[in-house]
Amino acid sequence: MSTMSRIDDLTMDRRMSRDFEDVFEGKPKLSNWEVWTEGYRVTGNEQGAIFHGIYRGETFQDALMAFKVSLEDAKVWSLVNLAKGTFWGCRFFDNETEARASYG
């Protein structure tokens, strides 16, 4: 292998390393996510969509975990079901429009 060929290979390796640095270095790309729950109407009670805040995460699921961790009351904490994506039975959304679609 010629010297020039080795230099080209090293240059390419460095470029590839920079392109995939977040994968190799484990640096996630965090985003800000709005966390909303849909409204409800049941047995004479109703509530419109609720905005819970903005949470950081690589995915919306990560943001939901950050939301759950931020809750201080253990009873409220237990009402967040990450597997189903619900809070007290109401679905989570990452935007107001979808959260308000069912019951405003």
Steps between C-alpha positions, in 0.01 A plus 500: 500500500641837403550788743235707323254214523558471877451877545173484306383208714586688821323812378191296416512328839511838676209633296294190570586523868378862515182412310417221744648659813166504679471123448854415601528753781151435631403866483124509450336780308261641760194694395239699688159330496166646603309257719120516480221267604167487324186622669220276625125495554364229730213466753420869494859615543712648229839658450666642190851411387773568756847636428749346744812680382802461277736210566827399339567163343637324199149372426150592616507186717813638673319829559209309656745326732644840598144621568428197719825542692416866565180409685543519876181330619531120492124457441510728197825336385325162492231636265751546217502188285796526263424168330154622395602865470229622739455713811191411702376323187540805273742470209818705478569725201795715395283784371190697597303437180488123540447523876193722449354292215287274723359720776657841450 
